[in-house]
Amino acid sequence: MTRRKFIAATSLAALGTSGTQVLAQSGSLPEVHWRIASSYPKTLFTIYGAMEQMAKRVAELTSGKFTISLHSAGELMPALQVVDAVQGGTVEAAHTASYFFIGKDPAFGFATALPFGLNSRGQNAWIYEGGGEKILADFYDTYGMVHLPVGNTGTQMAGWYRKEITGVEDLKGLKFRVGGLAGMVLSKLGVIPQQIAAGDVYPALEKGTIDAAEFVGPADDERLGLHKVAKYYYYPGWWEGTAHLSLFINKSVWSNLPPLYQSVLRIAALEATEWSMAKYDISNPPALRRLVANGAQLRPFPKSVTQASFKAAEELYQELSAKSPAFKKIYTEWVKFRNEQVMWQQFCDLPFDNLMANILKTK
């Protein structure tokens, strides 16, 4: 049995029925069509592609009764207005990154990533088994939305810079395209954060409107052409040890779905998230080699920068907890979970990864 067929089989088992029964039942199920607005362009084949994968599986599992049309950034509304469109009922759902909307409440950051937070394994554990799904559901319910994770980038790079970053002083006055709470952390160190949609990052960097930009990692960054306008490529992206993408669904629309369709959406979302992680792990290594061959200069952040950034992040979280009851509630549980995960991974993934990296360096 192929891996994809195994996933499909286990997905249908989770629905409590066989594939044949789903198709048989579909005759009595209503026809439903959704429009989903994305914050991303079609050129980002993994982020956008995760939602395409999900839409395809939803149609397959309902024998074409439940269909989704996906619209790229700017097709229906600007990329950063998709959540407003869901809340207002303009579209049924939006595919985006939750942290784009921290202006509504800083607690929007948790579903995607917090600086110095969890890696992808930890984020999955927190959401699906560590209480994250429930506490996020309660939060998004106050905005009239249902939330499903759809897609994950894994740990990200720290972006492209026109000049080298040798210390904290080099951050002062730096106009930096950076998403989520990372901008609030970096602003404490003198950075001028800019939130710019994916399709606008290259021209902003090319024209000098910004001095640096982070997006995801080698595969997506290469497709955006960022290496053509800034040569210093920094790592690690401490603000995104993971980056879950989100599907926000209008609460009334969700409530009117048959339970089977709700289950199908959850299962298709899980499958799309696993697919996106695999896709990134396949596409990033060769993309990184090409970027370096084309002149990209890989640089680790200096220790002074990461230490100052961590201190600024801890200060910010205390400030946000004092201002936002929702942030405080989620952060109190999240930070305990993060600390436990970091403790555990010191004895599993981290030493193994370091072992392999050191062994292979000598070959």
N, C-alpha and C positions, 0 to 999 in steps of 0.2 A: 504494500500500500504506500503510495506517495505521501509526502508530508502534507501537501495541500488536501488530498483526499482524507487523510487522517483528521485534520482540523475540521473539515466539513462534517465528517461522521460524528466526531465528538460534539460539535456544535449542535447538530440535530438531536443528539442524545440529551444535551442540556435542555433542549426544548421539551423533552419528555415525549418525543414521538420520533418516528422514522421519517426519512425523506419521502417515502411513498405516501405516508399519512398526511404530511404537510401539503403535498400536491393535491391529494384527494380533498382535504379540507378547504383548499383555496377556492374551490367552486362556490362555497357559501360565504366567503369573506368579501368585504367591500373593496372596491377599487379606490386606492388612495394615491394622490400625487403630491409630492412636496417640491418646493423650490428651496434650495440651500445656497446662501450667499457665502462665499469664501473671502477671507482677507488676503488670499495669496494668488499669484498669477499661475497660469497653467505651466509655465516653464519650470517651476519648482516641482519636478516630476515625482518626488517622494512625498512631500507635504501635501500637495494637491492630489497626488496619486492615491494617498491613503483614503481620502474621501471618495475618490472614484472607485476604489476597490470596495469600499463599504456599500456604495450605492448599487454596484453590480451584484453583490451578494444578497442584499435586501430583495432585489428583484428576483433573483434565482430561488431564494428560500420561500418566496410567496407566489411562485409561478406567474410572475409578472403582474400581480395584483397591486403591489406596493412599489411605486416607481419614484425615483428622485432625479430631478434635473439640478445639476451643480453649475453654479455661476461663479466665474473667477472674479478677482478683485476689480472693482470699477464697473462691472457689467450692470449690476442693479443699483448699487450705491457705492460710495467711497469705502475703501478697505477697512477703515477704522470706525465705520458707522454700522457695521453689520449687527452688533448686539442691540443697538437701538431699534433696528428694523425688526428683530425678533420680538423685543418687548412690545413694539407697537403693532405687531401682527402683519407687517408688510410681507414678511417671508415666514415660513414655518420654522426654519432653523438657520444657524450660521456656523461655519467652520472657521475657527480662528485660534488665537492664543489668548487665554484668559487675562494674562498680565498686561495686554494692551489697554485694559479698562480699569486700571488702578485709580484713575481719576474719579470713578464712581465710589470706590472703596478700596483701600490697599489690600483687603482680603482677597480681591480678585487675583492676586499674584500666586496664591498657593497651588491652584490647579495646574499651572504651567511649571513654575520653578521659583524658588527663593535663592538669592545669593548665599553661597556657602551652605547649601542644603543637601538634598538627597541625590544620589545617582539614579539611573533608570530602574535598577532592581529595587532600590529602596522606595522610589516613588510608586512603583507598582504595588509593592507590599503595603505601603501606607494607604493607598487608595482602596485596594480591593480587600485587604484583610486587616488593616491597622486602624480602621475607623474613619479614614479620610473620606470615603464615598458618602457616608452618612452626614458628617459634619459639613461637607461641601454642599450636599443636597439641601440641607437646612438653610444654608446661607443663600444659595441661588434661588430657593423658593421665595425669598423675600423680594426678588427681582422678577418674579413671574416666569422663571425659566427652570428647565430640567437640564442637567449637565451629564454628558457622556465623554470620556476620553476617547479621542480618535487620532492615533498617530503619536509617535515619539521620535525625537531626533537623536537621543542619546546625549552624552556629554558633548558640549559644543566648544569650538575654538573661541579665542578671545578677540578675533577680528583683525582688521587691516588698518595700518597706521602709516601716515606719510613720513613720520620721523620716528627714531628709536625712543623707547621708553626706558630710561636708565634708573629712574627713581621717581618718587612721589612728585617732585618739583616739575617733572615733565608733563604731569597731568593738568596742571593749572592753566585754565583758559582753553583747554582742548575741547573743541566742538565734536562731540562723539554721538553717532547714531547708536543707541542702545535701548533695548526694550525693558519694560517692567521695572521692578524695584532696584535693579542695578543702577539705573540713572540716578535714583535718589541716594544710593550709597556713594557713587562716584562724585556727586555734586558736593559732598562733604570734603572731598579732596581737591576741589577746584575745577572739576570737569563741568562742561556745559552740555548736559544731555539733550539729545534730539530724538523724538519718536517719529520715525519716518517709515511709511509702508514699503514693502519689499521692492515693488517696481520703481520706487523713487530713489533708492539708495545709491545706485551707480551714478546717475546724473548729479546728485548732490555732492558726492565725493569727487567726481570729475571736475565740477565747477568750483570746488573749494568752499562750498557752502558749509561743509563739515570737514574736519581734519582726519577723522577715523570712523570706521563703521564695523560693527559686528553683525553677522547674520546667523549662520548655523555652523557649517563646517565645509570641508573641501569641495564636496560634490555640488552643493547649492551655491557656495561662494564662487566657484568656477563658472557656473551657469549665469550668475549675475555679472561676471566679468570684473569683480572687485580687484583682482590682482593686477589689472591693467592700469589702475589709477592710484594704487598704494602698494608698496612692496614689502613692508614689514608685517609679518603674520604671527600674531602672538597666541600663546596658550598658557595655561588652560583657561577656559571660560568659566571662572569660578562662580559667575552669576547663574550658570545653567549647567549644573551637574547632570541634569536631565531637562527635557522640555516636552511635556505632554501638550499636544494640541487638543482643542476642545470642540465638541458639538453642543451648542446651546439651542435648546428646543423650547418654543413657546409652550408654557405650562398647559394652557387650554387645549392646544393642538395635541399634546402628548396624552392628556386625560381622555380625549375622544378616540384614541387609537384602540383597536382590539388588543387584548393582552398578548396574543400571539405576535402581533406586529411589534409591540414593545420588546418582547423577548428577542425577536429577530434583530431589531436594532442594536440591542446590547451585545448580542453574539457577533454580529457583523462588525461592530466597533472594536471588540476585542481582537478579532482576526486582523482587521486593518492595522491595529497598533502593532501587533506582532510582525506583520508584513513590513511595515515601515522601518522597524528596527533592523530587520534582516537586510532590507534594501540599502539602508545607510551603511551597514557594516560591509556590504559588498562594494558599494560605489565610492566610499571615502578613500580607501587606500590608494587605488590608482589615480584618483583625482589629486590627492596630495602629491604624488610623484610628478604628475604633469605640472602642477603649480610651481613646484621647486625647480623643475627643468626650465620653466618659463621665467625664472627670476625671483620667485617669492623667497623672502628671507625669514626662516623660522626663528622665533625668539621666545624663550620662556619669560614670563613676568618676573622681574626681580623680587626677591624675598621681601624687600622693604615695601614694595607696592602691595603684595598680597597680605602682609601683616597689617598694614594701615587700612586696607580695604576691609579686612575681617573686623577690625576694631570699629570702623565706621558702620558696618552692617549691624553689629550687636547694639550699637547706640541707636541706630534707626529703628530697630525692632522694638526697643523699649519706648521710643517716642510714638511709634504707630500704635502700640498697645494702649498707650495713654489716651490716644485720640479716637481710636476705632474699637468699639466693643467686639465687633465681629472678628477683627484681626486678632485681638487679644485672646478671644475664645479659641480660635483655631491654632494660633501660635503656641499657646500653652501646651496643647496636646502634641502638636507637630514637632516642637523642639525636643521633647522627651523621646519621641520616636526616632528623630534624626540621630540623637546621641547614642541610642542603643544600636542603630544600624552601623554607625561609624565604628563603634566598639567591636561589633561582630566582624565587620569586613576587614579589620586588621589581622584577622586570623584565617580568612578564606580567600576572597578575590584579590585583595591588595598584595599579600606576599606571593601568591601564585603569579600574578601579572608582573610583578617586579622580578621574580625569578626568571620567567621566560624572557623578559626584555633584556636582562643582563646576560643570560646564556646566549641569546641570539646576537647580541652585540659583538660577541667574540668570534662568531662564525664568518 
